[in-house]
C-alpha cells in the first residue's frame, strides 16, 4: 500500500514519518481492499497548545474513509485519527 505523507509549511523528520507509516500500515492489514493512504500534517495557530493537525484519508475501492484530529503532538493526533479510522473501517467491512 502506498502512503503519501505531506507536511504543510514544515519538514517532517524521518522518525515522525516512520511512526505514521507504521500506524497507517496496520489499517491496511485489517482490510485487503485498501489501495493507499494520504496523510497531511499541519500546524494551526502557533500560539495554541493543541495546534498539531493530522488528516488521514484511507483510499478504498469505491469509497474513501477520512479522519482529522488536532492534538499537542503529531504522534497523538495520528494515534487518535488511526483509532477513528479503525472504527470506520470495521463499520465499512460490515456493510
Residue pairs with C-beta under 8 A, 6 or more apart in sequence:
1 25
1 28
1 34
1 35
1 36
1 37
2 35
2 36
2 37
3 20
3 21
3 24
3 25
3 36
3 37
3 38
3 39
4 36
4 37
4 38
4 39
5 12
5 17
5 20
5 21
5 39
5 41
6 38
6 39
6 40
6 41
7 40
7 41
7 42
8 40
8 41
8 42
8 43
9 42
9 43
10 41
10 43
12 41
12 74
16 41
16 74
16 75
19 75
19 78
20 39
20 54
20 74
20 78
23 78
23 79
23 82
24 37
24 39
24 56
24 58
24 82
26 82
27 34
27 37
27 58
27 82
27 85
27 86
27 89
28 34
28 37
30 86
30 89
30 90
30 93
31 60
31 89
31 92
31 93
33 60
33 61
34 58
34 59
34 60
35 59
35 60
35 61
36 59
37 56
37 57
37 58
37 59
38 56
38 57
38 59
39 54
39 55
39 56
39 57
39 78
40 53
40 54
40 55
41 52
41 53
41 54
41 55
41 74
42 52
42 53
42 55
43 51
43 52
43 53
44 51
44 52
44 53
44 70
45 51
49 72
50 70
50 71
50 72
51 70
52 70
52 71
52 72
52 73
52 74
52 76
52 77
53 68
53 69
53 70
53 77
54 68
54 69
54 71
54 74
54 77
54 78
54 81
55 66
55 67
55 68
55 81
56 66
56 67
56 68
56 78
56 81
56 82
56 85
57 64
57 65
57 66
58 64
58 65
58 66
58 85
58 88
58 89
60 92
63 92
65 85
65 88
65 89
65 92
67 81
67 82
67 84
67 85
67 88
68 81
69 77
69 78
69 80
69 81
69 84
70 77
71 77
71 80
